[in-house]
C-alpha cells in the first residue's frame, strides 16, 4: 500500500515539474520578446528626440545630434536635464 502511495506521489511531482518547466520556458520567451521591444522603443525614441525619420542617414543623425547638443547644452544656456537625456538616448 505504501509503495503505491509513493508511486502516485512521484507521478504527481513529475507532472507538476513538467508543468512548471513549461511555464518557465514560456516566461523566459516572453521576457526575451519584451526586452527586444523595449530596446526597439528606446532606439525609436532617440530618432523622435532628434526630430529625424527612422531611415535617416548617419550624416543626418550626426548633424541632428550636434544641433540638439548645442541647443540644450548647459554652457550654451540650455537645460542640464535635457542635455543629460540626450546623452542617454542618442
N, C-alpha and C positions, 0 to 999 in steps of 0.2 A: 503494500500500500504506500509506503513512504517513497519508494523508488518511482512509482507512478506520479506521485505528487511533485517530486523533484524534477522529473522529466517535463511535466506540464509547466512548471515554473521556468525551467530552462528555455522551453519553446516560446513562452510569453516574453521572456527577456530578449531572446533573439529577434522576435518580431518587433518589439519596441526599439531595439537597437537599429534595425533596418529602417524603421520609420524615421527615427531621429537622424540617421545618416542622410536620408533623402532630404529631410528638412534643412539640414546644414548645407548640403550641396546647393540647394535652391537659394538659400540665404546668401551664400558666397557669390553665386552667379548674379544675384540682384545687386549686391554690393559693388561688384566689378562694373556692372552696367551703370549704376548711379555715379560711381567715381568718374567714369568716362564722360557722362553727361555734364557733371559739374565742371570738369576741365574744359569741355567744349563751350559751356556758357561763360566761363571766365575768359576764355580766349575771345569769344564774340563780343563780350562787353568791352574789351580793350579797343576793338575796332570802333564801337559806338562812342567810347570816350574820346577817341582821336578824331571822330567825325569822318571816317573814311569807309568806303564799302569793303565788304569782306573779301573781295577779289582784288584789293589794292596791291600795287606792286611794292617791292621792297623800298624803292626810292620814294614812293608816295608815303609809305609808313614812316620812313625816316624823317621826311620833311614835316609831316603832321606831328610827329613826336617832338621834334625840335621846336616847332612853333608853339605847341602846347606847353612844353617845359619852360620856354621863355615867358609865356603868358602867366603861368601860375607860380613861377619861382619866387620864393620869399624875398630874395635880394632885388627883384625887379618890381616889387610891390604886389606880388601875388599872395595867394593863401598857402600857408605851410601845409595844411591838411590836404588840400587838393594836389599839391606837389608830391606829397608822400603817396597819395593814392595813385598818381600817375606812375611813380616808380614801381609800385607793387603790381599794377595791372599791365603796364605796357612793356 
